[in-house]
């Protein structure tokens, strides 16, 4: 069976190359998506989102619930890491177990963190060495990021396993214009020092961008300081290099490459209760992500191909931990993707694709395993009369262990342009393949008893989800509001059982409302308020852990004197249920955490065209709070620096 699958993959790849070679001499100049836009007579382009359809699509034509965070917003907030940027985003909750560099997870619409697929420029970056393959946002900085797209709801039709709750796609900047360079430095509370720099350039043939940074901080105790004895600072070191480059060999052939290198060191504390400082306990982490993509246009731009290979390497090394001295984990992911977009008519785009995904894990002790998935997917986008936008999709995935899974999705957007109103809705199914640890984790011994862990007979977790919403604007978009109702149901959830190891034993559901109000009285001043209500329930009728029932965010930005900008962020997170492992009694304990409000303030001032002063205050009112019970959070913090560009 393995040989037959290998032959099938080889045949598909060879067939694709053969078709390219046959048709290449017949290629004529094509304009791709731009040509379709021109045929519609568009004058002003709407904001574009890529993740929702795997094609550049105006946000007004997308039926899924989408949030886009731009580079301008990221810069205005002044944050260092992606997790900080995401904390105020509609429908997203971020939970960190300590300070910078500590485990940081994203919850979308009440789904588990490992139900959210994280991409960097379309490359899957979930960590195969984590017990449930969840992505850790620790060490992911904002360097060289053009925008962050958040798509909520099941997205397995386009992205396969792990996209049950939604997708977060971090997109790297594409260089343009004359060569530009920038350098800067910041410093502040907790003995924090950061140096950063970069360059961008590009023309109609080629483009290049580069961003790099190094940051160090003495930090604060990862174990909450209000608990007895927790006074040791836990520091963080991070080095990041990110690049994107591309070149168009002709009007029909273009090659694009994105890459990101992350290296970090984080001081840790004991994770079991009672929480306490552990001196010299740390983790060293290194991640490498790379994705070349070859774009080919045929038949006067009517047939677009994207051939890509993705590589993700993630390594973690723990030292001086309180349970055994040290451990190491090494994980790799290889992806091959062949996506074909057929521009059949100005009203219709058909997408057909093939993917192969192989993940492996080696902890240098007792696990050295791999799994692979082969996939076929199809999507049809229908655009009628410039007001009706339908997307239909279906996908087939074949996993090494549990076999095949079929998912589908349908979305609908309806624009009433005369009333500046948009209705949108979506329905889809999703699944999560068991992680390598859930499948193959070795048993361990407690008090002389051998306790099982891995279970190769696991079924995938499954989900069904739908949403419906409306957005309305007035006064040329100076005032806009929107609301979306969502519902998700999760089946065959994998949980750990002391007697049997990992097993499919539970289900859960989440439902709620996402809403926002945006006001722009004039160009220089804006206000935005968002509120998320998330009601979750497990198979026993209990609320799910770490999910607040109520969460809201408020942001205002003011540009004045043609050279200064002031930005204020307020985040309210309601009460949550949490659970911790008591290492003294080998039992779990439930606890309730209080609600909290955090206010952050940032500002920039342009001394000249080439010189800028930056500053920010985090936790302005010194709120004492938990994101995860027993883990420390920052108090009042002050930072400032300079940026030179030319």
N, C-alpha and C positions, 0 to 999 in steps of 0.2 A: 504493500500500500504506500509506504514512504517513497519507494522508487517511482511508483506511478505518479504520485503528486509532483515529485521532482521533475519528471519528464514533462508533465503538463505545464509547469512553470517555464521550463526551458523552451517549450514549443511556443508559448504565448510571447515570450520575449523575442525569439527569433522571428516570429511572424510579424511583430511590430517593426523590427528593424528592416525586414524585407519590404514591407509596405512603404516605409519611408524612402528606401532606396529606389523603388519603382516609381513613386510619384514625384520625387524631388525634381527631376528635369521638367516636369509639367507645371511647376509652381509659378503662379503669377502674383503680382503685388496685391496684398490684402491689408485691410485696416482693422480687422478683428472687431472687438467690442466698440471701438470708437466709431467705426463705420455705421454700426447699427444705431448708435446714438445720433449720428448725423442724419440718418434717414428719417428719424423721428422729428428732426428739426429742433433739437434741444439747444437752447442758448446758454442757460445757466445750469451747471452740473450740481446735482444734489450730493450730500455727503455719501461716501461709498463705504460699504462693508463687504468683506470677502468671506468671512467664516460661515455665514448663514447658508450660502449656496456653493461654496468653493469657487465662486466667480465674482469679480467686481460687480456689485449690485447696489444701486441707490437705496438708502435706508428706507425711503418711503415706499419701495416696492417689496419690502421684506415682510413676510407674514409672521416670522418668529419674533419673540421678545428680545430686543437687542439694546445693549448699552455700549457706547464707544467713548473711550477716554483718550483725548488727543495729547500730542506732545506739548502743546501750549498749556493745557490744564496741568499736566505733570510738572512742568517747569514752574508754573504759578504756585503750586502747592509746596514746592521745594523739598519733597520727600526723597529719601535715598533708595528705598526698596519698593518693589512692586506690591508687596503685602500692605504697606502703608497707603499706597495709592488706592487699592481695592477696598479698603475698610469702609469708605463712605458710599460705595456703589450700590445702586438699587438691586435688591434681591440677593446680595452677597454678604456673608458674614465671615470674618477672618478671626481665627483663634490661634494664638501663639503660646507656647509653653516656655516662657522666659523672655529674655531680651533679644537683641539683634543676633541673627544666626541660629536661633533656636527653632525647633520644629514649628512650622506655621502652616495651617490648613485652611482651605476655603470650603464653605458650605453654601451651596446654591439651592434655593427653594426647599430647604429642609433635607436635601439629600446628603449622604455621607461624603466626606472629602474625597474618598477614592471613587465616587460616582461622578466626579468632575474631571473631564479630560483637559489637560493643559498642553498647549502647543506653543512652540516658538517658531514663527514663520512657517506654520503648517506641520512642523515636525513634532511627533508625540514625545514628550519628555517625562512622562510618569516614571517613577523609579522602580525597576523590577526587584531591587533588593529590599524594599520596604515590605513589611508583612502583608499589606493589602494593596500594594502598588500605588499608594497615594503620592502625589507630588508634594514636595516640601519647598515652600517659597523662600526658605532661608537661603541667603547668599544670592538671590536673584535681584539685582539692582536695576535701576531705571536707565542705565547707560544706553545711549543710541537707540532708544525706543521711539518709533513714530506714533504708534497708538496701541491701545489694548482693546480688543473686541470681546465682549461677554455675551454669549448666546445662551439663553435660559430654556430649559426643557430638554427632553430626550433628543439626542443628535446622532444616535448610532447608525442611522441610514447613510450618513456621509462619512462618519469617522470610526465606526465599528465599536469595539469594546471600550468600556469605561466612560462613555459619554451619556450616562443615564440622567444625571442632573443637568448637564449642560457642558459648554466648552468655553475656555478662556484662551484666547490666542494673542500672544505678544508679538507684535510686528516691528521689525527693525527698520530704521530710517533708510530711505533711498536717496543717495546724493544727487544734487542738481545744482546747476549754475556754476559760477566761477569758484575756484578753490577758496574754501573758508576754513579757518583754524580757530580753536578756542582752548584755553587753559584756565584753571582756577584752583582755589583752595578754600576749605572751610574748616572751622573748628568750633568747639563748644563744650557743653556739659559732659561729664563722665570722661574727661580727657580725650574727647573725640577729635580726630584729625582726618581730613579727607583731601586728597589731591585727584584732579580729574582733567581730562583733555579729549580732543578729538578733531576730526577733519571731515569735510564733505565736499564733493565736486561732482559734476556730471554734465553731459550734453545729450544730443539725440542718439549718439552711438554707445556711450559708456557712462557708468556711474560708479561712485565709490563713497562709502562712509565708514568711519572708524570712531569708536568711543572706548575710553579706558578710564579706570579709576582704581584707587587704592584707599581703603578706609580702615582705621583702627580706633578702638574705643576700649576703655577699661570697664565700661558697662556697670551694671548693678547686679545684685544677687538674683540668679535664676530662680531660686527658691524664695518665696515671698518673705520680705524682711520683717513683716509683723509677726511671723511665726518665730518661736524662740531660737536664738542662736544663728540666724541667717544674716550674716554681716559681710561675708566674703564677696567681693566684686567678681563678676564673671564676664570676661572680655570677649571681644570679637575682632577678627582680622579678615579682610576681604580684598581680593584682587579680581578685577573683571576686565576682559577685553572682548569687544563685540565689533563685527564687521559685516558689511554687505557690499558686494560688487557685482557688476553685470556688464555685458557687452553684446551689442547687436551686430552679428557678422553680416547680416543682410536684412531686408525687410521681412524675410521669412524665418530667420534663425537667430535665436538669442539665448545666451547662457547667463544664468544668475546663480550667485553663491552667497549663502549666509552662514555665519559661524559665531559661536559664543563660547568663551572659556571662563570658568568660574573657579576660584580657589579660595577656601575659607577655613578659618580655625575658630571654633566656638568653645568657650568654657561652659561646663555643664554642672548641674547639681543632681542629687538623687531624686528619681521620679516617683518612688513609692512613698506612702505616708507612714509616719509623719515626715514631711519634706524637710530636708536639711542640707546645709552646705557640704560639698565634697571637694576638698582641695586637690588641684591638679587634674581633675577629671575633665576630659576634653574630647572633641571630635575634630579631625582634620578631613575636609571634604574637597573633592575635585570633580568638576563636571566639564565635559566637552560635548558641544552640539554642533553638527555641521550638516548642511543640506544644499547640494548643487541641483539645479533644475534646468533642463533643456527645453526651450519652447520652440515649436515648429508650427508654421502656418502653411496650409495647403488650400487649393481650390479658391483662390482669390479671397483668402481669409475666412472662408466658410467652415473650414475644419482646423481646429486648433488642438495641438497635442502638447502635453506637459509630461516629460519623462524625468523623474527625480529619484534620488537615492538619499536616504537620511541615516545619520549615525548619531547615537547618543551613548556616551560613556559616563558612568557615575560611580564614584569610589568614595567610601567612607572608612575612616580608621579611628577607632575609639581607643583611648589610652587612659590607664589608671582608673578604670571604672570600679565601683564598689562591689561588683559581683564576680569578678574573675580576672581583673587586670587589664584585659584588652581584647579587641576583636576587630575584624575587617570585613568589608563587603564590597564586591565588585559586580557591577551590572552593565550589560550592553544591550542596545536595541538597534536592529538593522531594518530599514524599510525600503521597499521598492514600490514606486507608484507610477502608473501609466494612466493618465486622465485625458479623455478625448471630449472636446466641446464642439458640437455641430450647430452652427448658426443657420438653422434651416430656413428661417423667415424672420422678419423684424418682430413677429409675435411669438416666436418659439425658439428655445435653445435646448438641445438635448445633450446630456452629459453621460458618458459611459466610462467606467474605470475599472482597473484591476490593481490590487495591492497585495503585497506580501510583507508580513511583519514577523520578525524573529527576536525574542527576548531571552536573555540568559542571566543566570545568577550564580555567583561563586563566593561563599563566605570563608574559603580557605580552611574550613574545618570539616563540616559534614554535609554541605549542600553544594552540588555542582550540577545544575539542571538547566534545561532550556525548553521553550515551547514556541510553536509557530502558528500563524493564522494566514490563510489565503482568502482573499475577498474579491467579490465582484459587486459593483453597484451601478445603479442607473438613476438619473434624475431628469425630469422634464419641467422646464419653466415656460409658462404660458402668460403672455402679456396682451391684453385686449383693450383697445380703445383708450389706452393711456390712463385707465382707472381700475382695471381688473387684473390682479396678479396672482397666479396660482402656481404652486410648486408641488410636484409629486415625486416621490423617491422610494426605492426599494433596494435592499442590500442582502447579500448572502455571504456569511462568514463560515469558514471551516477550520476548527481549532484542532490541534494535535491530540488533545485528550477527550474532550466532551463531544466532538463532532460538529455538526452544522447548526447555524442559527440564522433565521430570517427576520429582518426588521423592516419597517416602512414608516413613512412620514408624509403628511400633507399639510401645506400651509396656505393661507389665503389673506391677501391684503386688498382692500377696496378703498380707493381715494375719491372723496367728494370734494373736488378742487374748489368749486364755487363756495363751499362752506368751510374750507381749510380743515377738513376732518378726514381721519383715517380709521377704518376698522381693520382689525387683524385677528387672526385665529390660527391655531396649529393643533395637530394631533399626531403623536408619534409613539413608537415603541423603542425600547433600548435594552441592552444587556451589558453585563460585566463578566468577563472571563475570570475564573479563579486565578489568584496570583500564584507564582511559583512556590512561595512559602506555604500557602494554603494547600497546594497540591502535594508538595514533597517535603514539608518541614519535618525534621527528624524528631522522634520522641525524646523526652528528657526525664530525668530521675528526681523524684521528690520523696524524702523520707523512705528510701528504699523501693518505692513504687515507680514503674515505668509509665509515664503519662504520654498518650498519643497526641500528635499534632497534625501532620499532613494527611490529606485524603484524596487520592487520585480519582475517586469516583464522584467528585463534586459536580453538580450542575451549575450552569451560569446563573447569576442573579438577573432578574428581568424587571422591566418597568413599562408602564403605560402612563402617558401624560398628555394633558391638553390644556390650552389656555384660550382666552378670548378677551380682547381689550379694545379701547378706543382712545384716540388722541385728537385734540382740538386746539387750534391756535386762533388768536385774534390780533388785530393791529399790526399786520405784517410781521408776525411771529414775535412781537414784543411780549405777548402773554400766551403761554401754552400750558396745557395740562393733559394728563393721561392716567388711565387706570386699567389694570389687567388682573383678571381672576385666573388662578391656576389650580390644577389638581394633578397629583402624581400618586401612583400606586406601585409599590415595589414588592415583588414576589421572590420566593426561594432565596432570601437573604442568607448569606453565609455567616455563621457565628461559631465561636469556639465553645466546645463542651469538654469538660475534664474527662469524661468517660470515653468519648468517641473521637476527640479531636475536632477539626473543622467540619461542619455539616450544614446542609440546607434545612433550616428549621423555622424560619420566621418570615413575616411580611410586615410592611409598614405603609403609611400613607401620609401625604402632606397636602395641604391646601391653604390658599391665602390670597392676598391682594397686594399688588405692587402699584404704587401711585406716585405721581410727581407733579410739581407746579414750577414753572420757570418764568421769571419776569425780567425783562430787559428794558428799563425805563428809557435809557439812552445807551449809545454804543459803548461808553466807558464803564457802565455799571450794570451788574447782573446779580440776580438772586435765584437760587435753585433749592427746592425743598423736595425730599423724597421720603416715602414712608412704606415700609414692608410689614405686613401682618402674615405670620407663618404659623399655622396650627398643625402640629405633627402628632402622630399616634402610632404606637407599635401594636403588635398582635395581642397585647394584654390591655390595651386601652390607655397606656401610659405615654406621656410626652417623651419625645426623643431627646437625647442628651445634647447639651451645648447649643440648642436652637432657641433663640429668644422669640417670644410670641410677638413682641413689638420692637421694631428698630426704625430709627429715622436719621436722616442726614440733612444738614443744611450747609450751603456754601454761598458766599458772596465774594465777588471780585470787583475791585474798583481801580480804574486806570486814571491817573491825574497828572497834571503838569507835562503831559506828553512824554514823560520819562520815568514815572513811578507807578508801581502796582502794589495793591494791598489785597491779600486773600485771607478769608476766614473760613475754617471748617469746624462744624459742630457735629458730633456723632453721639446719639443716644442708643444704648443697648439695654433692652429689658431684662428682667430676671430670667435665669436659666437653671435647668437641672444639670448637675454634673456628677461625675463618679470618679473615684480614684482607687488605686490599688494599694492596700495596706500591706506593706512588706513584712510587718511584724506578725500579722495573723494569717497571711495568705488568703485574704478575703477582699472583696470590693465593698466600698462604702459609698452611699449616695449622699449628696450635699446640694443645697440650693445656694446659688450665687446672686448677689444683689445687682440691681440695675446700676448703670453709671452713665455719666456725661463727660466727654472729653472735648476740649476746645483747643484748636491749633491755629496759630496765626503766622503768616509768612509775608514777606515784602521784598521787592526788588527796586533798585534805583539806578538809573542809567546816568552815570557821571558824564559820559561822552558816548559817542557812537561805538567805541571799542572797549569801554571800561564800565563794569556793572558791580554794584554792591548788593549782596543778598543777605537775608537774615530771616530767622523763624523762631517761634516759640512753640514748643510742644507741651501739651497738658497745661494750658495757661493757668488753670485754677487748682493745679496740683491735686487732682482727683486720685483717691486711693481705691483701686479696683482690681478685679480679676478678669482676665479673658478665659483662662483655664484655672480651675481651683488649685491653690497652693503655689502658683508660679508668679514670679515677680513681673511688675509692669513699671514703665518709666514714670517718674514724677515730673515736676516742673523742669523743663530743659530749654536752654537758650543756645542758639547756633548763629554764626555769622561767617561771611567770607567774601571773596572777590572773584570775578570772572573777566578774563581778557579775551577778546575776539578780534580777528583781523582777516 
